[in-house]
Amino acid sequence: MGAISRRSLLGMGVGAAAALGVAGCADSGPGGAGGQRVKNAAPARPKLIGDGSTADYGKQPHQPAAPEPLEPGQTPPQFVVFSWDGAGEVGNGLFPRFRKLAKDHGAAMTFFLSGLYLLPEEKKHLYLPPNNRPGASDIGYLNAAHLKETLDNVRQAWFDGHEIGTHFNGHFCSGRGSVAHWTPRQWRSEIDQAVDFVTKWRTNTGLTGADPLPFDYRKELVGGRTPCLLGQENLLPTARELGWRYDASSPGGLQMWPRKKQGIWDFPLQQIPFPGHSFEVLSMDYNILANQSKNSTKAPPANYPGWRRQAADAYISGFRRAYETNRAPFFIGNHFEEWNGGIYMDAVEEALKHIANERNKDVRLVSFRQFTDWLDVQNPRIVSKLQRMGVGERPAGGWKRYLAEV
């Protein structure tokens, strides 16, 4: 692959976006395409945890059957993970829109919830962000109605079979307080506070009559994505200490099979073909925007149809390159935002429909946790052979031969 233009790394994460106002049995439900899903009924009387903000509802519904190791010579599935940073519902209907889309197409997703979205602004003094003043945040606190809508959507997302990860809290991307400068101890403080806001929203909001979130977040939480894709090196020791299984914070990854960093699976955003350009772009809506409209979220509308087509084609091209060659998992990052007339939401919807409509038993639309489950049961020698394949490289002699020689 040729040199990657600096422009392909613009808008790494959502730092600029924050400044621009980011709110930042067989079963037909989500859980991964191409395999049997197991539906588990929730207990009639869930066990409340703490102040009742969360509860143990037992096994999560709509999960795939237990993953199995590849047989020698077997073609690996094509995994695709759609993920969402922030995961707040701010009255634009995007959270329920994509929950419905996932349900319609049997997809599971990962929602990286920002802890501050469950903390009322009048209680912002409870947030003590590292290297920043108490209550500071580079994303806005939600009003009471939007906080409740976010709770409702996160609750239903889990029942639908999706994963709830973390996008941490204040989204600091620049200056002395940036997450890029945080120590492992400071990351631990940020994570502990994010968990507190998710597990104590009843106390903090006074919404004691609302249903609990249907999971034990300390067990549910096994990975996240940092703001602006910064600070991973110092986050990982803390993630390992907490028993996390993966991290999705690395920028500029390639479409290759992932490896572990410091004992944690590293699932980076990936450089994918950018139609009409000689360079590639990261597989996230904001990075495409940064290359199209120079970080502006309200560019002239005359550009929207072409940019929408370009964004959708970038995702579809990334999928096809992986599916037709090395079968590297394909990771896409998004935000519930209506930037440039909502074209990026339309583009990712089109891409998901395209992938779902083309799929067969070899294509699986899964969450990061579900993909991690699959990786962890594979023969390490087979995983090693997969990791050796470059971007767009086909298996020498075909999959049957390539993976038989382990």
Secondary structure, DSSP 4 states (H G I P E B T S, - for coil): --PPPGGGGTT-TTHHHHHTT------SSSS-TTS-EE--PPPSS-EEETTTTEEE--SPSSEEPPP-PPPTTPPPPEEEEEEEEE----SSSHHHHHHHHHHHTT---EEEE-GGGGS-GGGGGG---TTS-TT--SSPPPPHHHHHHHHHHHHHHHHHT-EEEE--SS---SSTT-GGG--HHHHHHHHHHHHHHHHSHHHHH--TTSPPBSS-HHHH---B--GGG--HHHHHHHHHHTT--EE----SB-SS---EETTEEE---BEEE-TTSSSEEESBHHHHHHHHHTT-SS--GGGHHHHHHHHHHHHHHHHHHHHTTT---EEEEEES--HHHHHHHHHHHHHHHHHHHH--TTEEE--HHHHHHHHHTS-HHHHHHHHT--TTPPPTT-HHHHTT--
